[in-house]
Amino acid sequence: MCLAIPARISQLLDNHLATAEYNGNGMTVEMGLVEAEVGDYVLIHAGCAIERIDPAMAADIFEILKELGA
C-alpha cells in the first residue's frame, strides 16, 4: 500500500524543487508534476508532489493520521 502525505509549500526553489513542511519538519520535494505556490498544500509521495489539495482536505488527512497514531 502506498501513502501520500499532505505538506504545505514553504519555499519555491530552482529546478522544479520546493521546500515543504509536514508535522514541523521541512523537506525538499520535486514539483515537476504539480503547479503550486507558497502556502499551498500538496500530497507528497516518494519525495514528489503528486497533487495540490485544498486546506480543508489537508486538515481532514492530518486528523485521520493523528487518529491512526502516525
Secondary structure by P-SEA (a helix, b strand, c coil): cbbbbbbbbcccccccbbbbbcccbbbbbbcccccccccbbbbbccccccccccaaaaaaaaaaaaaacc
